[in-house]
Structures are given as C-alpha cells and as structure tokens.
C-alpha cells in the first residue's frame, strides 16, 4: 500500500530510535556476542586502575606500542604509550595530518566505586579481625554488605619493593565480607533512612577469627592475620600506610538473561568505555591513520578527577605539549584544534523505577551508543555543554557509518545528576561531547549493560577516529 503524505513526512522529520536486536542480522548479532567475550575477560583482569593499566600496556606492547619519548619527532604510524604512576595511561598513534591541526582524543576513566582500606585498617574486636574501610566514590552503602569481596591493590614497602595483592578471585581463595544485622534484631536499623541503613563506619570487613597460639600474646587474632600477611607477602602493619588496597566484589563477569543479551559485572562504569576505546584504537591503527589518536585512561573520576592521575590535573596537557614540542608547535594550538569524545556511560532507563527518569530523554538498553550533549546536575551545574556544531559533526559521523545511537540525560532535571571528565578537557579549549554505553544499576557492585550497546560504542569510537572532521 502506498504511504500517505503524512507517513512520508513523518519518516523524513521524526527522530527514530529502534532496538538494535531487532535491527541487526543474526550474523551481526553473533559478531556482537564474539566482541563481548574478551571484554568480559578484560573486566575480570582489570578490576582496579593499576590492573587496567598493566593489562592494557601488555596488550599494547604486543601490538607494537612503545614507551613515549618526550622530544622525539614521531612519524606517521608510530605508536606510543605513557603510564602515569601506573594509575592512568595515555596511548595513541601518530597520524599523517600535521600536528598543529589537532588530534582525536578518546577519554575514559578506569576507577570505579569501591571500599578502600583506611591507613590503619586492621583491628581486633571480640576475637574477630576486621578491616576499617573508607568508601570511594558514589556508593549505596547497603549494597556492599553480606556479599563476597576480594582484596586488590599494591603495597609499597620501605625497601622500595612493591607487592601486588589479589585475594578472593581464584576459586580456591578465601573471600571477605561486611556483615549486616539479622532481621530478627534490626528493629532500630529499620527506622533509618535508606542512605543510612549502613553507615560508613559500619563498613568493616571480616578478615579472620583464628588465634595465634601464644598464651602471653595479646590481640592474638590480629597477630595471626599479620603473621599470614608477613609470611605470604612480607607485609607488616606499618606497610598499610604506603599501600593502595581496596575491597571490590569477588567473582567474574557473567552473561545475564536466558538470551545472553546482557553482561553483568563490577565496574562497567567506566571500563566498558575504556575497553571499547582501546579496541577502536587498535583496529584504527591497522590502517594508515590520518589523524593522530590519543586515548586516555584516567583515574579519580569518581571522586572529582582530582590528584595527579585525574584529568583535573595537567598530565594530558603536558603530554600534548611534549608530543607537539618536537614539531615546534605550541600545545595550545594542538588542543584548540582537537576533537574529543568523553567516553563515559549513561544511565539506562529502569522500568522498575520509572519515576526518576524523563522517558523522552533517557537512554535504553539495546538502543545503541548514547550521545549526551550535556551532563551536570540541576541547572547544568558542573557540565560540559557541547558546542552544537561538534554535536552535529558527531551525529553525521554516526549516521554515515550506520552506527546505532541514541541520546539521553541522567534522569529528571531535579532528581540528581552527575558529571564526567568532559569539562576538564573542554577547559583546554577542546571540542568535547560525552558518548558511551547505557548502564543499569550504575555504581552497584553488579552493573548491567547490553552487548549491542557495547559493540555500537566500539563502532562509534572507531568511526570517530577515522572520520574526516
């Protein structure tokens, strides 16, 4: 039947969105599944920043990337990486386009909410050994109790050696937990507001209960734990002061749903965007790149991007300055002509809690990569509100390449909100827009993403790197 004028006009004028699982062929859906298998392994191997950096550097070196040399005049096709204290990373490939015309930046973060150990964490109480924690980032504290936890991190000893600790991930490892009250005795706790159901100082991790056999020693359970740590790692109590140790959810990433269309894991925010940008960079440089690519894995985004490994610092600016110096080009010239995708996740619409979302401006699972023109909270506080022309350029690149995409905001205007690294990069006079994977149950110990969205995010990053902007 011939379409009416109104139907044809609607097709021309309306913004259309459709579920990717309905749009993609069986062969394409299999490609989606295949892409997400190594992603799950990356997530299992890279639960904290230093692990993400180490895993990535190992892969980069296999692909021909070499440590960045300041002052070196890089030729087209040469690949480099620069680790910032093992907690943040920059890597990329020199393009044929003159450096003064700018670079293409993909910027994600590799930190996630967790329970950091305090500086003096280990104590004994009622013949139990426990660890005091200080939660990191935006956690809902009640979600972290009565679940298996694993200990990850680095210990820097006085002799200069570094010990990497991972306990709780191997099937033969012990795990740890934060206890909660039994319902029979939780009458008073039940009167608390949800945000205070578990208080910060109640996030104490059970780490042992067996006594050291010595009739004259005191705190024998704590002593036994320290003795175990000393025998296995050479760690003494004073070493906690120069350690970065944290509790994260134990266990592996899992397919979710009978159709295996979703991935559940700790830390999709934002390692899903780190992994997809890494894969886009590796595949982009298999060709002869025109643009110089600069991929950033940043630290500390979940606590405001501060410190010398967060993007509120100058490490990206200094890197660009070092890259450009060999060509006698000022860093500001390169940055002012650069384009950046702030690769961060969006909040996927949750039908169980529809009241906090504005449906017309929400992202949905399986509707593709989400382009977010602005973030922030309330009256766009703390946002990068992308220059509309650059938003149009990104939209054109996605459409021309057949990338399935959508738009979204982080819930209703007055409900809350949040920011990304975009505002720190745009402060360097770079055109920046946020783009990434929609996540359900964001910041929980077990977040959910759709595999089609993961794959479309990879495609979006790849097409951005090779596009003629």
C-alpha positions in Angstrom: 0.0 0.0 0.0 1.3 3.4 -0.9 2.3 5.6 2.0 0.4 8.8 2.7 1.9 12.2 2.6 1.8 12.3 6.4 3.5 9.0 6.8 6.3 10.0 4.4 6.7 13.4 6.1 6.9 11.6 9.5 9.7 9.4 8.2 11.5 12.4 7.0 11.1 14.7 10.0 10.9 12.5 13.1 13.9 11.3 15.1 13.6 7.5 15.1 15.0 5.0 17.6 14.8 1.3 17.4 16.0 -1.7 19.4 19.3 -2.9 17.9 18.5 -6.6 18.5 15.6 -6.1 16.0 17.7 -4.2 13.5 20.8 -6.4 13.4 21.0 -9.6 11.3 21.8 -12.9 13.0 25.4 -12.7 11.7 25.7 -9.2 13.2 24.3 -10.3 16.5 26.9 -13.1 16.5 29.6 -10.5 15.9 28.2 -8.7 19.0 28.5 -11.8 21.1 32.0 -12.5 19.9 33.1 -8.9 20.7 31.9 -9.2 24.3 33.7 -12.4 25.2 37.2 -10.8 25.5 35.6 -7.8 27.1 34.4 -9.9 30.0 37.9 -11.2 30.5 39.3 -7.7 30.5 36.8 -6.8 33.2 37.8 -9.8 35.3 41.5 -9.0 34.9 41.2 -5.2 35.5 39.1 -4.5 38.5 41.2 -1.6 39.7 43.2 1.1 38.0 46.7 -0.4 38.2 45.4 -3.7 36.9 43.6 -2.0 34.0 46.9 -0.1 33.1 49.0 -3.3 33.4 46.7 -5.4 31.3 46.4 -2.6 28.6 50.2 -2.0 28.5 50.8 -5.7 28.0 48.4 -5.7 25.1 49.8 -2.5 23.6 53.4 -3.8 23.6 52.3 -6.9 21.8 50.8 -4.6 19.1 54.0 -2.6 18.7 53.4 0.3 21.0 56.5 1.6 22.8 57.0 3.9 25.8 56.6 7.6 24.8 59.8 9.6 24.4 59.4 13.3 25.0 61.2 15.3 22.3 61.0 12.6 19.8 59.6 13.6 16.4 57.1 10.8 15.8 56.4 9.7 12.2 53.0 8.7 10.8 52.1 5.2 12.0 54.5 5.2 15.1 52.7 4.0 18.2 53.4 5.2 21.8 52.1 4.9 25.3 52.8 6.8 28.6 51.9 5.5 32.0 51.2 8.0 34.8 52.3 6.3 38.0 50.6 3.0 36.9 47.2 4.5 37.6 46.5 6.4 34.4 47.5 5.9 30.8 47.8 7.7 27.5 48.5 5.9 24.3 48.0 6.5 20.6 49.3 6.6 17.0 50.9 9.4 15.1 48.9 10.4 12.0 49.8 11.9 8.7 47.9 15.2 9.3 50.1 18.0 10.7 50.0 18.0 14.5 49.1 21.7 14.5 45.7 20.7 13.0 44.8 18.9 16.2 44.4 15.3 17.4 41.5 13.0 18.1 41.0 12.2 21.8 39.1 9.3 23.4 39.0 9.9 27.2 37.6 7.4 29.6 38.2 6.6 33.3 39.3 3.3 34.8 38.4 3.9 38.5 35.1 2.6 40.0 33.3 2.9 43.3 34.7 0.6 46.0 35.8 0.2 49.6 39.3 1.5 50.2 41.2 0.4 53.3 42.0 3.1 55.8 45.6 3.9 56.6 45.4 1.9 59.8 42.7 -0.6 58.8 43.4 -3.8 60.8 42.0 -4.2 64.3 40.6 -6.9 66.6 37.3 -6.8 68.3 35.6 -9.6 70.3 38.2 -12.0 68.9 37.4 -11.2 65.3 39.9 -9.5 63.0 38.4 -6.7 60.9 39.5 -4.0 58.4 38.2 -0.4 58.5 37.3 1.0 55.1 36.6 4.4 53.6 34.2 4.1 50.7 35.4 5.6 47.4 33.0 7.3 45.0 29.3 7.3 44.9 28.3 4.1 46.6 25.0 3.0 48.0 26.5 1.6 51.2 23.8 -1.0 51.8 24.7 -2.8 48.6 28.1 -3.7 49.9 27.2 -5.8 52.9 26.7 -9.6 53.1 28.4 -10.3 49.7 31.7 -11.9 48.8 34.5 -9.3 48.5 38.1 -9.6 47.1 41.2 -7.7 48.2 43.1 -5.9 45.4 45.9 -3.4 45.4 49.6 -2.6 45.8 51.7 -2.3 48.9 54.8 -0.1 48.7 57.4 -1.3 51.3 60.1 0.8 52.9 62.8 -1.1 50.9 61.3 0.2 47.7 59.7 -3.0 46.6 56.1 -3.3 45.5 53.8 -6.2 46.3 50.7 -6.7 44.2 47.9 -8.3 46.2 44.9 -10.1 44.8 42.9 -12.3 47.2 39.4 -13.6 46.5 39.3 -14.1 42.8 40.7 -17.6 42.4 38.2 -20.3 43.2 40.5 -21.7 45.9 41.0 -18.2 47.5 39.2 -17.1 50.6 36.8 -14.1 50.3 35.8 -11.4 52.7 32.6 -9.7 53.7 30.9 -6.8 55.5 28.4 -8.2 58.0 24.8 -7.0 58.3 22.2 -7.3 61.1 19.9 -10.3 61.1 16.2 -9.2 60.5 15.3 -10.5 64.0 17.4 -7.8 65.6 17.1 -5.0 63.1 14.1 -3.1 64.6 16.1 0.1 65.2 18.1 -0.2 62.0 14.9 -0.4 60.0 14.0 3.1 61.2 17.0 4.6 59.5 16.7 6.2 56.1 17.9 4.0 53.3 21.1 6.1 52.8 22.0 5.5 56.4 20.8 1.9 56.6 24.5 1.0 56.7 26.8 3.9 57.8 30.3 4.5 56.6 31.9 3.4 59.8 29.9 0.2 59.7 31.6 -1.0 56.5 34.0 -3.1 58.4 35.4 -6.2 56.6 35.7 -9.5 58.4 39.1 -10.9 57.6 39.7 -13.7 60.2 38.9 -15.3 63.5 41.7 -17.8 64.4 44.1 -17.0 67.3 47.9 -17.1 67.1 48.9 -19.8 69.6 50.8 -17.9 72.3 49.5 -17.7 75.8 51.3 -14.4 76.5 50.5 -12.5 73.3 47.6 -10.1 73.2 45.3 -9.4 70.2 46.0 -12.9 69.0 43.6 -12.9 66.1 45.0 -9.7 64.7 48.5 -11.1 65.3 47.6 -14.3 63.3 46.4 -12.2 60.4 49.5 -10.1 60.3 51.6 -13.2 60.5 49.8 -14.7 57.5 50.4 -11.4 55.5 54.0 -11.4 56.6 54.7 -15.0 55.6 53.0 -14.6 52.2 53.8 -11.1 51.2 56.4 -9.8 53.7 53.9 -7.1 54.8 54.0 -5.6 58.3 51.3 -3.3 59.8 53.2 -0.1 59.0 53.1 -1.0 55.3 49.4 -0.2 55.2 50.4 3.4 55.4 52.0 3.2 52.0 49.5 0.9 50.4 46.6 1.3 48.0 44.4 -1.6 49.0 40.7 -1.9 48.3 37.8 -4.3 48.6 35.9 -5.0 45.4 33.2 -7.5 44.6 34.6 -11.0 44.2 33.8 -13.1 41.1 33.7 -13.0 37.3 31.6 -11.1 34.8 28.5 -13.0 33.7 26.1 -13.2 30.9 22.7 -12.0 32.1 19.4 -13.3 30.8 18.3 -16.5 29.1 19.2 -14.9 25.8 22.6 -13.9 27.0 22.0 -10.4 25.6 23.4 -8.6 28.7 26.6 -8.6 30.7 26.7 -8.2 34.4 29.9 -7.1 36.1 31.6 -4.8 38.6 33.0 -1.6 37.1 31.2 -1.2 33.7 31.4 2.4 34.7 33.7 3.2 33.1 35.9 0.3 32.0 33.4 -0.6 29.3 34.3 2.7 27.6 38.0 2.2 28.2 37.9 -1.3 26.6 35.9 -0.1 23.6 38.1 2.9 23.0 41.2 0.6 23.3 39.7 -1.8 20.7 38.9 1.1 18.4 42.4 2.4 18.6 44.0 -0.9 17.9 41.7 -1.5 14.9 42.1 2.1 13.6 45.8 1.9 13.5 45.8 -1.3 11.4 45.1 1.2 8.6 47.2 4.3 7.7 45.8 6.9 10.1 45.2 10.4 9.0 44.6 11.9 12.5 46.9 11.4 15.4 44.9 9.4 18.0 45.3 10.0 21.7 43.5 7.6 24.0 43.3 8.5 27.7 42.5 6.2 30.7 42.1 8.5 33.6 42.0 7.9 37.4 40.0 9.5 40.1 36.9 10.5 38.1 34.6 9.0 40.7 35.9 11.5 43.3 36.1 14.6 41.1 39.1 13.9 38.9 41.5 15.4 41.4 45.0 14.3 42.1 47.9 14.0 39.7 46.3 10.9 38.0 42.9 12.6 37.4 42.0 14.8 34.5 41.6 17.8 36.7 45.5 17.8 36.7 47.7 18.7 33.8 49.0 15.3 32.7 47.1 15.3 29.4 48.1 18.9 28.7 51.8 18.1 29.4 51.6 15.1 27.2 50.3 17.0 24.3 53.0 19.7 24.9 55.7 17.0 24.8 54.2 15.5 21.6 54.0 18.8 19.9 57.3 20.2 21.0 59.3 18.1 18.5 57.4 19.9 15.7 57.9 23.3 17.3 54.1 23.7 17.7 52.6 25.1 21.0 50.4 22.7 22.9 47.6 25.3 22.9 47.5 25.2 19.1 47.1 21.5 19.0 44.5 21.4 21.8 42.5 24.2 20.3 42.1 22.3 17.0 41.5 18.9 18.7 38.3 16.9 19.0 37.4 14.6 21.9 34.8 12.0 22.8 34.4 11.9 26.6 33.9 8.2 26.7 31.6 7.7 29.7 28.5 5.7 30.5 24.9 7.0 30.7 22.1 5.8 32.9 19.8 3.2 31.3 16.1 3.5 31.8 15.0 1.1 34.5 11.3 0.1 34.3 11.2 -0.8 38.0 12.0 2.8 38.9 10.5 4.9 36.0 9.7 7.9 38.3 13.3 9.1 38.4 13.7 9.2 34.6 12.3 11.6 32.0 11.4 9.0 29.4 11.7 11.1 26.3 15.3 12.0 27.2 16.5 8.7 28.6 18.8 6.1 27.2 17.6 2.5 26.9 19.4 -0.9 26.8 19.9 -2.2 23.3 19.2 1.2 21.6 22.9 1.8 20.8 25.6 4.1 22.0 24.3 7.1 23.9 25.3 10.6 22.9 25.0 13.1 25.8 25.3 16.8 24.8 25.5 17.9 28.4 25.7 16.4 31.9 25.8 18.1 35.3 23.1 18.5 37.9 20.3 20.9 38.5 20.8 23.9 36.2 23.6 22.1 34.3 26.0 22.6 37.2 29.4 21.1 36.6 28.7 20.4 32.9 30.4 20.5 29.6 27.6 21.6 27.3 28.9 20.6 23.9 29.2 23.1 21.1 26.3 22.3 18.8 28.3 22.2 15.7 30.5 19.5 17.1 27.4 17.6 18.2 26.2 17.8 14.6 29.5 16.5 13.3 29.4 13.5 15.6 25.8 12.8 14.7 26.8 12.9 11.0 29.7 10.5 11.5 27.4 8.0 13.3 24.7 8.2 10.7 27.1 7.9 7.7 28.7 4.8 9.2 25.4 3.1 10.2 26.2 3.2 13.9 23.1 2.7 16.0 22.9 5.6 18.5 20.5 7.4 20.9 20.5 10.4 23.2 19.9 10.6 27.0 20.2 12.5 30.2 21.0 11.3 33.7 17.4 11.3 35.0 14.9 14.1 35.7 16.4 17.6 36.0 15.8 18.0 39.7 16.3 14.3 40.7 20.1 14.4 40.9 22.7 14.3 38.2 26.4 13.8 37.7 29.5 14.8 35.6 32.3 13.3 33.6 35.8 14.2 32.6 34.4 16.2 29.7 34.5 19.6 31.5 38.2 19.2 32.3 39.2 18.5 28.7 36.9 21.2 27.3 38.7 23.6 29.7 41.7 23.1 27.4 39.7 24.6 24.5 39.0 21.2 23.0 35.6 20.4 21.4 34.2 17.6 23.6 31.0 15.6 23.8 30.0 12.7 26.1 29.3 9.4 24.5 29.1 5.9 25.9 27.2 2.8 27.0 23.9 2.9 28.9 24.3 1.1 32.3 21.6 -0.2 34.5 22.2 -0.3 38.3 25.1 2.1 37.8 27.6 2.2 40.7 26.3 -1.0 42.2 28.6 -4.0 42.8 27.0 -5.7 39.8 26.1 -3.4 36.9 24.3 -4.4 33.7 25.0 -3.4 30.0 23.6 -4.6 26.7 26.0 -6.3 24.4 24.7 -4.5 21.4 25.4 -1.2 23.1 28.9 -2.3 23.9 29.6 -3.2 20.3 28.0 0.0 18.9 30.1 2.1 21.3 33.2 0.4 19.9 32.0 1.2 16.4 31.3 4.8 17.3 34.8 5.3 18.6 36.4 3.6 15.6 34.4 5.7 13.1 35.2 8.9 15.1 38.9 8.1 14.8 38.9 7.7 11.1 36.3 10.3 10.2 37.2 13.5 8.3 36.1 16.1 10.7 
